[in-house]
Structures are given as C-alpha cells and as structure tokens.
Amino acid sequence: MEDKDILEELKERIKEGPVIFTPDNDFLDRLNPTNDDLELSKDSIIDAAASHDQIINKLNDDENLDQSI
C-alpha cells in the first residue's frame, strides 16, 4: 500500500469516529533509542556544528576581504 492510499484510508477511518492507535514493538523500539543510536545522534550534531562554524568563518572571511578592498 502506498503512502497516498494509507492517508486516504486514515481519512476515511477518522470520519467514522475515534481512532485508537496501538503501537507495535518496532514503534516502541524507535521511541527507546539504544546507546549506538545516541552516539550516532551525538556525532551528527557535532558534525553539523562543525559545518556551521566553517560556514560562519567563511562568511566572516569573505566580509573581511570585501571591507579591505
């Protein structure tokens, strides 16, 4: 079933009345990250911060170059 079909089905069920969500084990596992998941997230945040710093430094360098001309 495609996402579009699933959304249509969900819309129909919502029109019929209250929807009861029953999470499966996979869903619960995604709510409770493992240490490996946390380390990956931490590494991703560190990489994003480093990239941000590089971009800011490049912009500052470009601005300083423009001012010196």
Contacts in CASP RR format, 6 or more apart in sequence:
PFRMAT RR
TARGET T0000
AUTHOR 0000-0000-0000
METHOD contacts of the structure
MODEL  1
MEDKDILEELKERIKEGPVIFTPDNDFLDRLNPTNDDLELSKDSIIDAAA
SHDQIINKLNDDENLDQSI
1 9 0 8 1.000
10 19 0 8 1.000
13 19 0 8 1.000
23 31 0 8 1.000
33 41 0 8 1.000
END
